[in-house]
């Protein structure tokens, strides 16, 4: 995500070939998707772990 955004900024400043914008945007979008999936997975892991700990303490 970070590298894709940096590449898009470099293209906007005229430092990099504009024909590479599609690749930079693709990298940015894939980075966003992976980050979102990581956050969802982490939240699910924490919720599941908390429920397991709670169920072990009740019994």
C-alpha positions in Angstrom: 0.0 0.0 0.0 2.7 2.4 1.0 4.9 1.7 -2.0 1.9 2.0 -4.4 1.1 5.4 -2.9 4.7 6.6 -3.1 4.8 5.5 -6.8 1.6 7.4 -7.6 3.0 10.5 -5.9 6.2 10.2 -7.9 4.1 9.9 -11.1 2.1 13.0 -10.2 5.3 14.9 -9.6 6.6 13.8 -13.0 9.5 11.8 -11.6 8.3 8.4 -12.9 6.9 7.2 -16.2 3.1 7.8 -16.2 2.5 4.5 -18.1 3.2 2.8 -14.7 0.2 4.4 -13.0 -2.0 1.4 -13.4 0.6 -0.9 -11.7 1.0 1.6 -8.9 -2.8 1.9 -8.4 -3.1 -1.9 -8.4 -0.4 -2.2 -5.8 -2.2 0.5 -3.7 -5.6 -1.3 -3.9 -4.1 -4.7 -3.1 -2.3 -3.2 -0.1 -5.6 -1.8 1.1 -7.4 -5.1 0.7 -4.6 -7.0 2.5 -4.6 -4.5 5.3 -8.4 -4.7 5.7 -8.2 -8.5 5.8 -5.5 -8.4 8.4 -7.5 -6.1 10.7 -10.6 -8.3 10.3 -8.6 -11.4 11.1 -7.0 -9.8 14.1 -10.4 -8.7 15.5 -11.8 -12.2 15.0 -8.8 -13.7 16.7 -9.1 -11.4 19.7 -12.9 -12.1 20.0 -12.4 -15.8 19.7 -9.6 -15.9 22.2 -11.6 -13.8 24.6 -14.6 -16.1 24.3 -12.4 -19.2 24.9 -10.9 -17.6 28.0 -14.3 -16.5 29.3 -15.8 -20.0 28.8 -12.9 -21.6 30.6 -13.3 -19.3 33.6 -17.1 -19.9 33.9 -16.7 -23.7 34.4 
